[in-house]
Amino acid sequence: MHYFKHIRLFFHIHWQQLKRKWLILPLLLLFPLFIVGGTIFIVASFFNIDENLSMSVGVVDLDQSTETTMIVELLEETSQLGTLNIHSLSETDAIDKIEDNEISSYIVLPENFAADLYTGKSVNLSVLGNPKQEIESHIIHELISSVMRHIQTAQANILLINEYAKRTTMDAETRSELVMNEFIRSLMSILGREQIVSEQRVENIATDSPVKYFSLSTFFVVITLWLLVIYYFFYREEDTRMQNRLRVYGVTPIGQAISRMLATLVLGCLLGVIALFTLYRLAKFPIYFDDIIHILQIFLLYSMGYIFTLILIETFISDGRIRMLMHSIITLSLIILSGAIIPTLYFPLYIQDILTYIPSYQALFWWQEILLNEKFYVEYWPLMIYTMISFLLFVTIATIKERVRE
């Protein structure tokens, strides 16, 4: 009972502090708004990507057979591969152009490609990517992998025709011409498909809807920085004598931290609702009542986990300047890894694999799903687990630290 009385008492003290210093708070809240707005405006200007931008690809023919020469000519002339601009190159020229960043990748037709195709041996096309154009290289690799699956399917038909032709009285020249015609028909069928790759469609929301994407990103970053500002607004470092006196009355650091968290959370929610309404009016998001509930629930979980992380760092570090530096580093890391400033699609693949464990990424991702993709389902478990772990770590460490002092 005394524990909850202490929380209520300190919560009341924080709100009295807010009433006394309410003139300072708007200035503190406007400062990150201008900084973040200007930064994201500059970043957003880099994402006006030309939709007609093509990827340059080289083709190296090591086989130099009639079939591979036909493949290279068809690849150069066809317009069915969308944004790919394909050129025939020697292997030396292809390597030089990769080093000069003039092509995204080059495809290698290996030696004995046509012979292996007719004899039933496994055939493959190698794709050597440009390390400076990682995303384009992966797109080309996926496209060629899909083409190879179609070629291997056509290879079975060619082998079947060749096998049955051998059992007839057909001469070798006529049989070769028949097999060649089947190869040409299969190749034209593959290159004439409207959709060669159908496995997965990757959307880049930052370029599809840049205004809405970066408006939502600004909302997220501003909310995060507001939580940090409000946390420090309510924070007051007590000297050793005052801490000892509070300890005599049974006041624990856990109770003080929870009261500060509640005060930060309440004020943060009020400002968050105002910011959400502003976002709705400016960016014209289609927001429904259920969407508002989901957005606020995500905000509460993310805010609680974030504040407990700040308190956890405060428990470890007693020096005020180092503590503020660590809080700033953690906050900046959460903002960058969320994809609010730079979309996560442009991150290296090894970083993208760990983003699902980052709470800020989860919060912004589900806000994007709700507001940009108009999804109705939200998965709360990652944020709930993060909040629970942060709280339990804080309580455990604060309790152990308090007992060591005693």
Contacts in CASP RR format, 6 or more apart in sequence:
PFRMAT RR
TARGET T0000
AUTHOR 0000-0000-0000
METHOD contacts of the structure
MODEL  1
MHYFKHIRLFFHIHWQQLKRKWLILPLLLLFPLFIVGGTIFIVASFFNID
ENLSMSVGVVDLDQSTETTMIVELLEETSQLGTLNIHSLSETDAIDKIED
NEISSYIVLPENFAADLYTGKSVNLSVLGNPKQEIESHIIHELISSVMRH
IQTAQANILLINEYAKRTTMDAETRSELVMNEFIRSLMSILGREQIVSEQ
RVENIATDSPVKYFSLSTFFVVITLWLLVIYYFFYREEDTRMQNRLRVYG
VTPIGQAISRMLATLVLGCLLGVIALFTLYRLAKFPIYFDDIIHILQIFL
LYSMGYIFTLILIETFISDGRIRMLMHSIITLSLIILSGAIIPTLYFPLY
IQDILTYIPSYQALFWWQEILLNEKFYVEYWPLMIYTMISFLLFVTIATI
KERVRE
2 250 0 8 1.000
3 252 0 8 1.000
3 255 0 8 1.000
6 250 0 8 1.000
6 251 0 8 1.000
6 252 0 8 1.000
6 255 0 8 1.000
6 256 0 8 1.000
6 259 0 8 1.000
7 255 0 8 1.000
7 258 0 8 1.000
7 259 0 8 1.000
7 262 0 8 1.000
8 259 0 8 1.000
9 259 0 8 1.000
10 255 0 8 1.000
10 256 0 8 1.000
10 259 0 8 1.000
10 260 0 8 1.000
11 259 0 8 1.000
11 262 0 8 1.000
11 263 0 8 1.000
13 259 0 8 1.000
14 234 0 8 1.000
14 259 0 8 1.000
14 260 0 8 1.000
14 263 0 8 1.000
15 263 0 8 1.000
17 234 0 8 1.000
17 236 0 8 1.000
18 25 0 8 1.000
18 233 0 8 1.000
18 234 0 8 1.000
18 263 0 8 1.000
18 267 0 8 1.000
21 233 0 8 1.000
24 233 0 8 1.000
25 233 0 8 1.000
28 229 0 8 1.000
28 233 0 8 1.000
29 226 0 8 1.000
29 229 0 8 1.000
29 271 0 8 1.000
32 221 0 8 1.000
32 222 0 8 1.000
32 225 0 8 1.000
32 226 0 8 1.000
32 229 0 8 1.000
33 222 0 8 1.000
36 218 0 8 1.000
36 221 0 8 1.000
36 222 0 8 1.000
36 225 0 8 1.000
37 218 0 8 1.000
37 222 0 8 1.000
39 341 0 8 1.000
40 214 0 8 1.000
40 217 0 8 1.000
40 218 0 8 1.000
40 221 0 8 1.000
40 340 0 8 1.000
40 341 0 8 1.000
41 214 0 8 1.000
43 214 0 8 1.000
43 341 0 8 1.000
43 342 0 8 1.000
44 210 0 8 1.000
44 214 0 8 1.000
47 206 0 8 1.000
47 207 0 8 1.000
47 210 0 8 1.000
47 343 0 8 1.000
48 210 0 8 1.000
49 207 0 8 1.000
52 83 0 8 1.000
53 83 0 8 1.000
54 82 0 8 1.000
54 83 0 8 1.000
54 84 0 8 1.000
54 85 0 8 1.000
55 83 0 8 1.000
55 84 0 8 1.000
55 85 0 8 1.000
55 104 0 8 1.000
55 105 0 8 1.000
55 133 0 8 1.000
55 136 0 8 1.000
55 139 0 8 1.000
55 140 0 8 1.000
56 85 0 8 1.000
56 87 0 8 1.000
56 102 0 8 1.000
56 103 0 8 1.000
56 104 0 8 1.000
57 84 0 8 1.000
57 85 0 8 1.000
57 86 0 8 1.000
57 87 0 8 1.000
57 103 0 8 1.000
57 104 0 8 1.000
57 105 0 8 1.000
57 106 0 8 1.000
57 107 0 8 1.000
57 140 0 8 1.000
58 86 0 8 1.000
58 87 0 8 1.000
58 88 0 8 1.000
58 89 0 8 1.000
58 94 0 8 1.000
58 97 0 8 1.000
58 103 0 8 1.000
58 105 0 8 1.000
58 106 0 8 1.000
58 107 0 8 1.000
59 72 0 8 1.000
59 75 0 8 1.000
59 76 0 8 1.000
59 86 0 8 1.000
59 87 0 8 1.000
59 88 0 8 1.000
59 89 0 8 1.000
59 106 0 8 1.000
59 107 0 8 1.000
59 109 0 8 1.000
60 89 0 8 1.000
60 90 0 8 1.000
60 91 0 8 1.000
60 94 0 8 1.000
60 106 0 8 1.000
60 107 0 8 1.000
60 108 0 8 1.000
60 109 0 8 1.000
61 68 0 8 1.000
61 69 0 8 1.000
61 71 0 8 1.000
61 72 0 8 1.000
61 88 0 8 1.000
61 109 0 8 1.000
62 91 0 8 1.000
62 108 0 8 1.000
62 109 0 8 1.000
62 110 0 8 1.000
62 111 0 8 1.000
62 113 0 8 1.000
63 109 0 8 1.000
63 110 0 8 1.000
63 111 0 8 1.000
63 112 0 8 1.000
63 113 0 8 1.000
63 114 0 8 1.000
65 113 0 8 1.000
65 114 0 8 1.000
65 115 0 8 1.000
66 114 0 8 1.000
66 180 0 8 1.000
67 113 0 8 1.000
67 114 0 8 1.000
67 117 0 8 1.000
67 180 0 8 1.000
67 183 0 8 1.000
68 109 0 8 1.000
68 113 0 8 1.000
68 114 0 8 1.000
70 184 0 8 1.000
70 187 0 8 1.000
71 109 0 8 1.000
71 187 0 8 1.000
72 88 0 8 1.000
72 109 0 8 1.000
74 187 0 8 1.000
74 188 0 8 1.000
74 191 0 8 1.000
75 81 0 8 1.000
75 86 0 8 1.000
75 191 0 8 1.000
76 86 0 8 1.000
76 87 0 8 1.000
76 88 0 8 1.000
78 191 0 8 1.000
78 192 0 8 1.000
80 191 0 8 1.000
80 192 0 8 1.000
80 193 0 8 1.000
80 194 0 8 1.000
80 196 0 8 1.000
81 143 0 8 1.000
81 191 0 8 1.000
81 196 0 8 1.000
84 140 0 8 1.000
84 143 0 8 1.000
87 103 0 8 1.000
89 97 0 8 1.000
89 106 0 8 1.000
91 108 0 8 1.000
94 103 0 8 1.000
94 106 0 8 1.000
94 128 0 8 1.000
97 103 0 8 1.000
97 106 0 8 1.000
98 105 0 8 1.000
98 106 0 8 1.000
98 128 0 8 1.000
98 129 0 8 1.000
98 130 0 8 1.000
101 130 0 8 1.000
101 132 0 8 1.000
101 133 0 8 1.000
103 130 0 8 1.000
104 129 0 8 1.000
104 130 0 8 1.000
104 133 0 8 1.000
104 136 0 8 1.000
104 137 0 8 1.000
104 140 0 8 1.000
105 127 0 8 1.000
105 128 0 8 1.000
105 129 0 8 1.000
105 130 0 8 1.000
105 133 0 8 1.000
105 136 0 8 1.000
105 137 0 8 1.000
105 140 0 8 1.000
105 141 0 8 1.000
106 127 0 8 1.000
106 128 0 8 1.000
106 129 0 8 1.000
107 125 0 8 1.000
107 126 0 8 1.000
107 127 0 8 1.000
107 140 0 8 1.000
107 144 0 8 1.000
108 125 0 8 1.000
108 126 0 8 1.000
108 127 0 8 1.000
108 128 0 8 1.000
109 125 0 8 1.000
110 123 0 8 1.000
110 124 0 8 1.000
110 125 0 8 1.000
110 126 0 8 1.000
113 123 0 8 1.000
116 122 0 8 1.000
116 123 0 8 1.000
117 123 0 8 1.000
117 151 0 8 1.000
117 155 0 8 1.000
117 158 0 8 1.000
117 183 0 8 1.000
118 158 0 8 1.000
118 159 0 8 1.000
118 162 0 8 1.000
118 179 0 8 1.000
120 155 0 8 1.000
120 159 0 8 1.000
122 152 0 8 1.000
123 148 0 8 1.000
123 151 0 8 1.000
123 152 0 8 1.000
123 155 0 8 1.000
124 148 0 8 1.000
125 144 0 8 1.000
125 147 0 8 1.000
125 148 0 8 1.000
127 137 0 8 1.000
127 140 0 8 1.000
127 141 0 8 1.000
127 144 0 8 1.000
129 137 0 8 1.000
129 140 0 8 1.000
129 141 0 8 1.000
130 136 0 8 1.000
130 137 0 8 1.000
131 137 0 8 1.000
134 348 0 8 1.000
134 349 0 8 1.000
135 345 0 8 1.000
135 346 0 8 1.000
142 197 0 8 1.000
142 199 0 8 1.000
143 196 0 8 1.000
143 197 0 8 1.000
146 196 0 8 1.000
146 197 0 8 1.000
146 198 0 8 1.000
146 199 0 8 1.000
147 190 0 8 1.000
147 196 0 8 1.000
150 186 0 8 1.000
150 190 0 8 1.000
150 193 0 8 1.000
150 196 0 8 1.000
151 186 0 8 1.000
151 187 0 8 1.000
151 190 0 8 1.000
154 182 0 8 1.000
154 183 0 8 1.000
154 186 0 8 1.000
154 187 0 8 1.000
154 189 0 8 1.000
154 190 0 8 1.000
157 182 0 8 1.000
157 186 0 8 1.000
158 179 0 8 1.000
158 182 0 8 1.000
158 183 0 8 1.000
158 186 0 8 1.000
161 178 0 8 1.000
161 179 0 8 1.000
161 182 0 8 1.000
162 175 0 8 1.000
162 179 0 8 1.000
165 175 0 8 1.000
165 178 0 8 1.000
165 179 0 8 1.000
166 175 0 8 1.000
170 178 0 8 1.000
190 196 0 8 1.000
202 345 0 8 1.000
204 343 0 8 1.000
204 345 0 8 1.000
205 212 0 8 1.000
205 213 0 8 1.000
205 343 0 8 1.000
205 368 0 8 1.000
205 372 0 8 1.000
205 373 0 8 1.000
206 213 0 8 1.000
206 214 0 8 1.000
206 343 0 8 1.000
206 345 0 8 1.000
209 372 0 8 1.000
211 283 0 8 1.000
212 283 0 8 1.000
212 285 0 8 1.000
212 371 0 8 1.000
212 372 0 8 1.000
213 343 0 8 1.000
213 368 0 8 1.000
213 372 0 8 1.000
215 279 0 8 1.000
215 282 0 8 1.000
215 283 0 8 1.000
216 279 0 8 1.000
216 283 0 8 1.000
216 285 0 8 1.000
216 364 0 8 1.000
216 367 0 8 1.000
216 368 0 8 1.000
216 371 0 8 1.000
216 372 0 8 1.000
217 339 0 8 1.000
217 340 0 8 1.000
217 341 0 8 1.000
217 364 0 8 1.000
218 340 0 8 1.000
219 275 0 8 1.000
219 276 0 8 1.000
219 279 0 8 1.000
220 335 0 8 1.000
220 338 0 8 1.000
220 340 0 8 1.000
220 360 0 8 1.000
220 363 0 8 1.000
220 364 0 8 1.000
220 367 0 8 1.000
221 335 0 8 1.000
221 340 0 8 1.000
221 341 0 8 1.000
222 275 0 8 1.000
223 268 0 8 1.000
223 271 0 8 1.000
223 272 0 8 1.000
223 275 0 8 1.000
223 299 0 8 1.000
223 303 0 8 1.000
224 306 0 8 1.000
224 331 0 8 1.000
224 334 0 8 1.000
224 335 0 8 1.000
224 360 0 8 1.000
225 331 0 8 1.000
226 268 0 8 1.000
226 271 0 8 1.000
226 272 0 8 1.000
227 264 0 8 1.000
227 268 0 8 1.000
227 303 0 8 1.000
227 306 0 8 1.000
227 307 0 8 1.000
228 310 0 8 1.000
228 327 0 8 1.000
228 328 0 8 1.000
228 331 0 8 1.000
230 263 0 8 1.000
230 264 0 8 1.000
230 267 0 8 1.000
230 268 0 8 1.000
230 271 0 8 1.000
231 260 0 8 1.000
231 264 0 8 1.000
231 307 0 8 1.000
231 310 0 8 1.000
232 324 0 8 1.000
234 260 0 8 1.000
234 263 0 8 1.000
234 264 0 8 1.000
235 260 0 8 1.000
237 320 0 8 1.000
238 246 0 8 1.000
246 256 0 8 1.000
252 398 0 8 1.000
252 402 0 8 1.000
253 315 0 8 1.000
253 398 0 8 1.000
253 401 0 8 1.000
253 402 0 8 1.000
254 394 0 8 1.000
254 395 0 8 1.000
254 398 0 8 1.000
254 399 0 8 1.000
257 311 0 8 1.000
257 314 0 8 1.000
257 394 0 8 1.000
257 398 0 8 1.000
260 311 0 8 1.000
261 304 0 8 1.000
261 307 0 8 1.000
261 308 0 8 1.000
261 311 0 8 1.000
264 303 0 8 1.000
264 307 0 8 1.000
265 300 0 8 1.000
265 303 0 8 1.000
265 304 0 8 1.000
265 307 0 8 1.000
268 303 0 8 1.000
269 296 0 8 1.000
269 299 0 8 1.000
269 300 0 8 1.000
269 303 0 8 1.000
272 299 0 8 1.000
273 296 0 8 1.000
276 287 0 8 1.000
276 292 0 8 1.000
276 295 0 8 1.000
279 285 0 8 1.000
280 287 0 8 1.000
285 371 0 8 1.000
286 371 0 8 1.000
286 374 0 8 1.000
287 371 0 8 1.000
290 376 0 8 1.000
291 370 0 8 1.000
291 371 0 8 1.000
294 366 0 8 1.000
294 370 0 8 1.000
294 378 0 8 1.000
295 367 0 8 1.000
295 370 0 8 1.000
295 371 0 8 1.000
297 378 0 8 1.000
297 380 0 8 1.000
298 363 0 8 1.000
298 366 0 8 1.000
298 367 0 8 1.000
298 378 0 8 1.000
298 380 0 8 1.000
298 383 0 8 1.000
299 363 0 8 1.000
301 363 0 8 1.000
301 380 0 8 1.000
301 383 0 8 1.000
301 384 0 8 1.000
301 386 0 8 1.000
301 387 0 8 1.000
302 359 0 8 1.000
302 360 0 8 1.000
302 362 0 8 1.000
302 363 0 8 1.000
302 383 0 8 1.000
304 387 0 8 1.000
304 390 0 8 1.000
304 391 0 8 1.000
305 359 0 8 1.000
305 383 0 8 1.000
305 386 0 8 1.000
305 387 0 8 1.000
305 390 0 8 1.000
305 391 0 8 1.000
306 334 0 8 1.000
306 359 0 8 1.000
306 360 0 8 1.000
308 387 0 8 1.000
308 390 0 8 1.000
308 391 0 8 1.000
308 393 0 8 1.000
308 394 0 8 1.000
309 330 0 8 1.000
309 390 0 8 1.000
310 327 0 8 1.000
310 330 0 8 1.000
311 394 0 8 1.000
312 390 0 8 1.000
312 393 0 8 1.000
312 394 0 8 1.000
312 397 0 8 1.000
313 323 0 8 1.000
313 326 0 8 1.000
313 327 0 8 1.000
313 330 0 8 1.000
314 323 0 8 1.000
315 394 0 8 1.000
315 397 0 8 1.000
315 398 0 8 1.000
315 401 0 8 1.000
316 397 0 8 1.000
317 323 0 8 1.000
317 326 0 8 1.000
334 358 0 8 1.000
334 359 0 8 1.000
334 360 0 8 1.000
335 341 0 8 1.000
335 360 0 8 1.000
336 342 0 8 1.000
337 351 0 8 1.000
337 355 0 8 1.000
337 358 0 8 1.000
337 360 0 8 1.000
337 361 0 8 1.000
338 358 0 8 1.000
338 360 0 8 1.000
338 361 0 8 1.000
338 363 0 8 1.000
338 364 0 8 1.000
339 347 0 8 1.000
339 361 0 8 1.000
339 364 0 8 1.000
340 360 0 8 1.000
340 364 0 8 1.000
344 352 0 8 1.000
344 355 0 8 1.000
344 361 0 8 1.000
347 355 0 8 1.000
355 361 0 8 1.000
356 362 0 8 1.000
356 382 0 8 1.000
357 382 0 8 1.000
359 382 0 8 1.000
359 383 0 8 1.000
359 386 0 8 1.000
362 382 0 8 1.000
362 383 0 8 1.000
362 386 0 8 1.000
363 383 0 8 1.000
366 378 0 8 1.000
366 379 0 8 1.000
369 375 0 8 1.000
369 378 0 8 1.000
370 378 0 8 1.000
END
